[in-house]
Amino acid sequence: MQSNTFTVYNSKKKIKKDNLGNSCAKGIVLNLNGLFKCSAYKMKYKMNVKKVALFASGSGTNAENIINYFNDNDDVIIDSLWSNKPGAFALKRAQKLGVDAFVFNRDKFYHSDEIVSKLKDRSIDLIVLAGFLWLVPMNLIQNFSIVNIHPALLPKYGGKGMYGMNVHKAVVESGEKESGISIHFVNEKFDEGELFFQARCPVLPSDKPEDVAEKVHQLEYKHFPAIIEAILKKSES
């Protein structure tokens, strides 16, 4: 539906059962006979569950992988997906998987606090950039912990314009023997935040940029959700 701030795609929430077999969807009581038991689930949800917001600009394969990874996790919920591209396929992936999706424009992202307010209203604990291409503004950085994944071994091949196939072409053209992924916290500059995790893959003399991309994608799918979980657990200590 349209609002004066965002385009909002309300998804059909997946029904989740508590450990007593009572159906609840994010704390909404679906079985009135289980009111008390579902209320207990709601209380757990409000007090203990970590809520993650995904930001994506493109296809959303990493976003889908993350959503699926946490689907049956009682401690983490993927609350929403946010995109700067109305045509991003990530939005459709989110809707299909029962995650609310939002679209915003450049003005709302850089010249207002409305996104910050929306995220606070949803009690977001962590923002994850999963293929999100815009530089994050200071109002978000100052209010939330934000992590990003980069398809190379930072500090090499980072910075403005270094994303997707641009990175893999540069790696191959430079004759690198390895590439990989870097998961880092976000600051006010592209790809310069504190590193949290890296994983590596070989680059063979015969590899084309598409070959390197496939190897890096496999590293992303394998490690990104687990590292998000580790970051959330570390934040509790």
C-alpha positions as CSV (number, residue, x, y, z in Angstrom):
1,M,0.0,0.0,0.0
2,Q,1.1,3.6,-0.4
3,S,2.1,5.9,2.5
4,N,3.5,9.4,2.4
5,T,6.9,8.0,3.3
6,F,7.3,4.5,2.0
7,T,5.9,1.9,-0.2
8,V,5.0,-0.9,2.2
9,Y,4.6,-4.5,1.2
10,N,2.7,-6.3,4.0
11,S,3.5,-10.0,3.8
12,K,1.4,-12.8,5.1
13,K,3.1,-13.8,8.4
14,K,4.2,-17.3,8.8
15,I,2.5,-19.1,11.6
16,K,4.9,-20.2,14.3
17,K,4.2,-22.7,17.0
18,D,5.5,-22.4,20.6
19,N,6.9,-25.4,22.4
20,L,3.4,-26.3,23.7
21,G,2.0,-26.6,20.2
22,N,0.0,-23.4,20.2
23,S,-0.2,-21.4,17.0
24,C,1.1,-17.8,17.2
25,A,2.2,-15.4,14.5
26,K,4.6,-12.9,16.0
27,G,2.6,-13.1,19.2
28,I,-0.9,-12.9,17.6
29,V,-3.2,-15.4,19.2
30,L,-4.7,-17.6,16.5
31,N,-6.2,-20.2,18.8
32,L,-8.2,-18.5,21.6
33,N,-8.1,-21.7,23.6
34,G,-4.4,-21.2,23.9
35,L,-4.6,-17.6,25.0
36,F,-2.5,-18.0,28.1
37,K,0.2,-20.1,26.5
38,C,0.5,-17.8,23.5
39,S,0.7,-14.8,25.8
40,A,3.7,-16.5,27.4
41,Y,5.2,-16.8,23.9
42,K,4.6,-13.1,23.3
43,M,6.4,-12.2,26.4
44,K,9.4,-14.3,25.4
45,Y,9.3,-12.6,22.0
46,K,9.3,-9.1,23.4
47,M,12.0,-9.7,26.0
48,N,14.5,-12.1,24.4
49,V,14.3,-12.3,20.7
50,K,16.8,-10.3,18.6
51,K,15.3,-8.5,15.6
52,V,17.1,-8.0,12.4
53,A,16.4,-5.7,9.5
54,L,17.8,-6.5,6.1
55,F,18.7,-3.9,3.5
56,A,19.1,-5.0,-0.1
57,S,19.2,-3.3,-3.5
58,G,19.1,-6.3,-5.9
59,S,18.1,-9.9,-6.4
60,G,18.2,-10.7,-2.7
61,T,19.8,-14.2,-2.8
62,N,21.8,-13.5,0.4
63,A,18.7,-12.0,2.0
64,E,16.7,-15.1,1.2
65,N,19.4,-17.4,2.5
66,I,19.5,-15.4,5.8
67,I,15.7,-15.5,6.2
68,N,15.7,-19.2,5.7
69,Y,18.6,-19.8,8.1
70,F,16.7,-18.1,10.9
71,N,13.3,-19.4,10.0
72,D,13.1,-21.8,13.0
73,N,15.4,-19.9,15.3
74,D,13.7,-19.0,18.6
75,D,16.2,-16.3,19.5
76,V,16.4,-14.3,16.2
77,I,13.7,-13.1,13.9
78,I,14.2,-11.4,10.5
79,D,11.8,-8.6,11.0
80,S,11.8,-6.8,7.7
81,L,13.6,-6.1,4.4
82,W,14.2,-2.5,3.2
83,S,15.2,-1.5,-0.4
84,N,16.1,1.6,-2.3
85,K,14.9,-0.1,-5.5
86,P,11.2,-0.6,-6.2
87,G,12.0,-3.3,-8.7
88,A,14.4,-5.2,-6.6
89,F,13.6,-8.9,-6.6
90,A,14.6,-9.0,-3.0
91,L,11.2,-7.5,-2.2
92,K,9.4,-10.4,-3.8
93,R,11.6,-12.9,-2.0
94,A,10.8,-11.3,1.3
95,Q,7.1,-11.3,0.7
96,K,7.1,-14.9,-0.3
97,L,8.9,-15.8,2.9
98,G,6.6,-13.9,5.2
99,V,8.8,-10.9,5.8
100,D,7.5,-7.3,5.6
101,A,9.2,-5.3,2.9
102,F,9.6,-1.5,2.5
103,V,10.8,0.7,-0.3
104,F,12.3,4.2,0.3
105,N,13.7,6.9,-1.9
106,R,17.0,8.9,-1.7
107,D,15.3,11.9,0.0
108,K,13.9,9.8,2.9
109,F,17.2,7.9,3.3
110,Y,19.5,10.9,3.4
111,H,17.4,13.9,4.4
112,S,15.0,12.7,7.2
113,D,14.9,10.6,10.3
114,E,11.8,8.6,9.2
115,I,13.6,5.4,8.5
116,V,15.4,5.6,11.9
117,S,12.0,6.1,13.6
118,K,10.4,3.2,11.7
119,L,13.3,0.9,12.7
120,K,13.1,2.0,16.3
121,D,9.3,1.4,16.3
122,R,10.0,-2.1,15.2
123,S,12.7,-2.6,18.0
124,I,15.4,-3.5,15.5
125,D,18.6,-4.8,17.2
126,L,20.8,-5.2,14.1
127,I,20.8,-3.9,10.5
128,V,22.3,-6.2,7.9
129,L,23.3,-4.9,4.5
130,A,22.8,-7.8,2.1
131,G,23.8,-6.4,-1.3
132,F,22.8,-2.8,-0.4
133,L,24.7,-0.3,-2.6
134,W,24.1,3.2,-1.0
135,L,26.5,4.8,1.5
136,V,24.7,4.6,4.9
137,P,24.0,8.0,6.5
138,M,25.2,9.0,10.0
139,N,21.8,9.0,11.6
140,L,21.5,5.2,11.0
141,I,25.1,4.6,12.0
142,Q,24.6,6.5,15.3
143,N,21.5,4.6,16.2
144,F,22.1,1.0,15.1
145,S,24.7,-1.6,14.9
146,I,25.1,-2.3,11.1
147,V,27.1,-5.1,9.4
148,N,27.9,-5.5,5.7
149,I,29.3,-8.2,3.5
150,H,31.8,-7.4,0.8
151,P,32.8,-9.8,-2.0
152,A,36.6,-9.4,-1.6
153,L,39.3,-9.5,1.0
154,L,39.3,-6.0,2.4
155,P,41.1,-3.6,2.4
156,K,41.7,-4.7,-1.2
157,Y,39.0,-4.0,-3.8
158,G,36.8,-1.9,-1.6
159,G,35.3,1.6,-1.9
160,K,32.8,3.4,-4.0
161,G,31.8,1.5,-7.1
162,M,33.4,-1.7,-6.0
163,Y,30.5,-4.2,-5.8
164,G,29.4,-7.3,-7.7
165,M,31.2,-8.1,-10.9
166,N,33.2,-4.9,-10.7
167,V,35.1,-6.5,-7.8
168,H,35.6,-9.9,-9.5
169,K,36.8,-8.4,-12.7
170,A,39.4,-6.3,-10.8
171,V,40.6,-9.4,-8.9
172,V,41.1,-11.4,-12.1
173,E,42.7,-8.5,-14.0
174,S,45.2,-8.0,-11.1
175,G,46.3,-11.6,-11.1
176,E,45.3,-12.3,-7.5
177,K,45.8,-15.8,-6.3
178,E,42.9,-15.7,-3.9
179,S,39.7,-13.8,-3.1
180,G,36.9,-14.2,-0.6
181,I,34.4,-12.3,1.6
182,S,34.7,-9.7,4.3
183,I,32.1,-9.1,6.9
184,H,32.5,-5.8,8.7
185,F,30.8,-3.2,10.8
186,V,29.6,-0.1,8.9
187,N,31.0,3.4,9.4
188,E,30.6,6.5,7.4
189,K,32.9,5.4,4.6
190,F,32.5,2.6,2.0
191,D,34.0,-0.7,3.2
192,E,36.2,0.8,5.9
193,G,34.4,-0.3,9.1
194,E,35.9,-2.7,11.6
195,L,36.5,-6.2,10.2
196,F,34.7,-9.1,12.0
197,F,35.3,-12.1,9.7
198,Q,36.9,-13.1,6.4
199,A,36.9,-16.3,4.4
200,R,39.0,-17.1,1.4
201,C,38.8,-19.0,-1.9
202,P,41.5,-19.7,-4.5
203,V,41.6,-17.8,-7.8
204,L,43.0,-20.1,-10.5
205,P,44.9,-18.7,-13.6
206,S,42.0,-20.1,-15.7
207,D,39.3,-18.4,-13.7
208,K,37.1,-15.8,-15.3
209,P,35.3,-13.2,-13.2
210,E,32.1,-15.3,-13.3
211,D,34.1,-18.2,-11.8
212,V,35.3,-16.1,-9.0
213,A,31.8,-14.7,-8.4
214,E,30.4,-18.2,-8.0
215,K,33.1,-19.2,-5.5
216,V,32.5,-16.0,-3.5
217,H,28.7,-16.5,-3.6
218,Q,29.2,-20.0,-2.0
219,L,31.3,-18.4,0.8
220,E,28.5,-15.8,1.3
221,Y,25.8,-18.5,1.6
222,K,27.9,-20.6,3.9
223,H,29.1,-18.0,6.3
224,F,27.0,-14.9,6.4
225,P,24.0,-16.1,8.4
226,A,26.2,-17.9,10.9
227,I,28.3,-14.7,11.4
228,I,25.2,-12.6,11.9
229,E,24.2,-15.1,14.6
230,A,27.6,-14.8,16.2
231,I,27.4,-11.0,16.2
232,L,24.1,-11.1,17.9
233,K,25.3,-13.5,20.5
234,K,28.4,-11.4,21.1
235,S,26.2,-8.3,21.7
236,E,24.5,-10.1,24.6
237,S,27.8,-10.6,26.5
